[in-house]
Amino acid sequence: MTIDNPTSATPQEKPTVVLVHGAFAESASWNGVIERLRDEGYPVIATANPLRGLSDDALQLRSVLDHVDGPTVVVGHSYGGSVASVAADGHPGVRALVYVGSFLLEEGESTGELAGRFPGNELGAALEPVTLPDGRGGTVTDLYIQRDKFRAVFAADVAPDVAELMVATQRPITSDALEEKATAAAWRTIPSWTLVTRQDLAVPAEAQVFMARRAGSAVVEVDASHAVAVSRPGVVADLIVEAARATAG
């Protein structure tokens, strides 16, 4: 898989950046980051994360990685980092991992477990569960952020009109996905970078720092909300470029 590029650079010269959104977001949340990466000559794929279950979501991302020509840098935001850590494990094309306001799980840990381990998480109390048929005779619980709490807990530094669009387009995640335990940790063998969002009320900064240090990840901190890819796309893109350059060749 290759992506047309507006610069003279080709996919063979630079790695493809694969962006993985997290819960309550969608691929367009990366738009500002994509624009900056393309200006730097990087081919980019913003993949759709199903948000149905950690193992299934990781299989979907793995299939994307398998169809990319050449090396990749995989970037995960929030729960997208949990998915990236499982999907990229042992993949020969993945050159670097970048975690953005994200989870770096160890085997046997769940996203929900790490989200609640440190103080400062206000997301849990803002969630609204919706139970639906799963199509197999059972039910599944989708989780949404309540409309009147979305901006405060998820995107406090995003313009109100943009935050309203994010509310309308938010993608629910199943409770099962947050509870499912990781079976792999790609950061053990692949170099990683972490952007810690200091004003994060969804994944507390203390939790992000703990996970990043445990993983030996290079850490950059920014005063931003959980929606840092929307509010500070230049900072996110700069860290991705740093990771790509540091692992080139």
N, C-alpha and C positions, 0 to 999 in steps of 0.2 A: 504494500500500500504506500503510495506517495502522495504528497500534497503539493499542488501548484504553489510557487513561491514568487512574490513580486520583485525579488532582488535577483542579483546575478548568482547568488549562492545556490547550490544544488543539495538535494537530500543526502548525497554521498559525502558532502563536505562537512555537514553539521548533523548532529543527531536529531531525530524526530522527538519532539516533546509531546508526551501523552499526558493530558490533564484529566484528573479524576475528581469530579465534584463529590461533595458529601451529602448528608441528609438535609432536607428542606431547601435544597438548591437545585440548579439544573445547569446544563452545559453552558448556557449563555452567561452565567455568572463569571466566566473566564474571559469574556469578550475584550476587556481592557488589557488583560495580560496577553492574549493572543495577538492583538494589534502590535504591541511592543516587541514581542518575540519575532513576529514576521518582519518587522522593520530591521531586526538584527540578522535576518536571513535564516531563521529556524523554521522548518516545517512543523506544523502543529496539528494534533488531533485532540479535540475535547470530546471524550467519549461519554456516552450516556450510562450512568451507573444505575442499575435497576433498583437498588435499595430494598431488595426482597430477602436476602439472607447472605451472610458473609461468604460462605463457600460458593454459592451460586453466583454472587456478584464477582467474586475473584475469578471464576471460570470464564465469565463474560469478558473481563478485562484481559485475561490470559489469551483469549482468542484474538483480541485486538493486537496485543503485542506480537503474537505469532505471525500476523499478516503485515507487519511493518518491515520495510526493506531497510536494513542497516541498523545501527545502534539507536537506542532510545534513552531518554531521561524521563522517568515516570514521576509525576507530581500529584500528590494526594492532599486534598483539603478535608479536614475533619475526619469523618468516617471513611472518606476516600483513601486516607492513609492506611486505615486498617485493611481495606481491600487491596491496596497496592502492595502492602507487605506480604500478603499471602500470594497474590498473583505473580509477583516478580521473583519469588524465591526460586533460585536455580535457573532462571531464564538467561540464556547466553547473550541476548541482545541488550539487556538492561545495563547501562553504564553507570547511572547514578539515580538516587532516590531523593526527592525533595518533599518535605512535609510542611504544610502550610496550616498553622493553627490546628494541628492534626494529632492523630493517635499513632504511636509506635508501639504496637502490642508485642508482648512476648507470647510464645506458644502457651495455650491454656488460659489466656486472659480474654475478656470480652470488652467491647467498646464501652458498654454501659458501666461496667465495673470501674474502668479507669476514669470515666467522666465523673463518677461520684466519689472517688477516693480522696480528693482534695477539696478544701472549701472554695466557695466562689461560684459554683455552678448554679445558675438561676434558670437554666433551660428546662429542667425536669418539671418544675412547677408550672411552666407555661405551655406544656404539651396537652393536646386534646386527642384522646384515643377514639378511633372510629373502627368498629368491628364489622367485618364484611365476610361474605362467603369466599372460600378459597378455591372454589371450583372442583374440589375433590371430596365434598361432603363435610368438610370442616369449616373453620373460620380463621381469619387472620386479622390482627389488630394493626391498623395503620395509625401512625402518629403524625400530627400536624402541630405547628406552633400557632397558638391562638392569635387571631388577627391583631387585637389591640395590644399584644405583648411582643409582637414580632420585632419591631424596630429596636425596642429597648434592650432585648436580650440577645439579638442576633446581628443587628446592623445599626448600632447607635451612631456611628460616624458616617453613615450613608445618607445622602439627601432624601428628605421625606418622600418626594415624588418617585424616586428610584426605589426606595424601600417598599412603597405601595405596589410597584410592579413585581418586586420580589415576593411579596405576600401572595399576590394573585397567581404566581407561577411556581410556588413552592411545591416540591415533590415530597410526598410522605415516605417515611421509612417504616418498616414493620418492627414491632417490638422484638420479634425473633432475631432480626438482624443485629440489634444492639446487644442481645443476650448471647449470641453464638460466639463460641470461643475460637480464637485464632489457632490455626494448625501449622503456621510457618511464620518466620520473621526474616524477611529478605535483607533487612538492614544488618544482619550478622555478617554477611559476605559482600554486600554492595555498599559503596561509600554513600553517605547520606548527609543532607543539609536540612536544618529545621528553622522555619520562621516562627518565632514565638510572638503571639499577639497579646500584648500586655493588658489590654482592656477587654479581654475575652470573658464573656459570661456564660458561654456554652462549654468550652474546654478551658478550664482555668489555667492561667499562665504557669502556676506552680506545677500543675500536672504536666504541661507541655515540657517544661524544663526538666522535670524528673525523668520523663521518658527519653528525651533527647540525650541527656547525659548518660543514662543507662546504655543507650545504643551507641555512644561515642560519636554522635552526630555533631557536625559543625553548626553552631547556634548563632542566629542573628535575631535581635529583638526589635519590635516596632510597637509604638503606641497606637494600637488599632483594635477595632472590634473583631468579632469572629468573621465578619464579611470582608476581610482584608483584601481579597482578590477584586472586590468591587470598589472599596474605598481607597486602596493604595496599590493599584495594579503595577505601578512602576517598581515599587519595592519588591513585589513578588517576582516580577520578570527579571529584575537584577539578580536575585538569588538563584534563579533557574539558570541564567547565563553563567553565573559564577560556577555552579556545579558542572555545567556542560564543558566549560573551558578547563576546569581542574581535572576532568576525567577524559579529556580528548586523547585520541590516538590509541 
